Amino acid sequence: MIKGFGGATIWSEDLNKQLLPFYRDTLGLPVGVQTEGFVVLGQPGTAVLCLGTHSEVHGKNADPSRHMVSLITDDAKAEFQRLKDAGVEFVERPTDYGQFRIATLKDPEGNLVQLLERVG
């Protein structure tokens, strides 16, 4: 029986080159587990974001709209400004969609990431 969502993985040609520093240092996600070529951001047992080096992945994501990772925040507008000031590229400013406020950014390899704030 499937009991829920455990997490998602973003694969890279070399996770240490750009992705790990971006998610750990720029976005501020804590490293829960790190092994050679694989990192779990967050704590196992909760929904986590994983980054990994994969031999079949090369360069930037050619189709970044195929999947999006969402990161929960209490203040999408403040995070948008903090990250924009740090040079992060956004494709959507904080926008209200019913009960949610969403801002969408690109990571260094072109993957789309949404900041998700519950507002209703």
Order of alpha helices (4+ residues) and beta strands (2+ residues): beta-beta-beta-beta-beta-alpha-beta-beta-beta
